[in-house]
Amino acid sequence: MNSGFRLILIRHGAVDECCKGICYGQSDIELSKDGKHQSCLIAQEAASWSIDFLYHSNMKRTRYLAELISKNTGILALPDERLRERHFGQWEMRSWESIYNETGDAMNGFIYQADSYSPPGGETTFQLRDRILSWYKQLPATGTIVAVTHGGTIAALLGTLGKQPVIEWLKLIPERGGLLSVICDGPGG
């Protein structure tokens, strides 16, 4: 008898080159040619997985891969906005350089003031964490679940489940187009 589920987290592929160095968070940007190629390779690999549920953040860069996986496996790709990247508010679509020039080291608040620091109109680190945990806690108790999502979202989930301090979460962000598998006891854990 299966006492848990397998969760496969996939970070979307590379984004369009015009967004390099840009804070795009929840902005709905396209994948690059390389990102689409990465997606095709992952979808081919996923065809051999025994997938029970498939989720994505319903942003172009995750939906593309989720739809390819769906086509290859016959599993319906379910959109869920709780899987979106951090909302950076007024920082969205600005260069990280210009944001740093304006705010300096204040951005460290994401780590050291995770419960209260956010960009104007954006989310705190713990708001991101709570959003992804609300998705995680409603998952089925058994089966193989695939989620095509974003780097910050993956790090927040893994860091929380692993009871790691926020400062360690950056190390948990997979490469674009990267995937990892986590065996979980159950969504309440």
Secondary structure by P-SEA (a helix, b strand, c coil): cccbbbbbbbccccccccccccccccccccccaaaaaaaaaaaaaaccccccbbbccccaaaaaaaaaaaaaccbbbbbbcccccccccccccccaaaaaaaccccccccccccccccccccccaaaaaaaaaaaaaacccccbbbbbccaaaaaaaaaaaacccccccccccccccbbbbbbcccccc
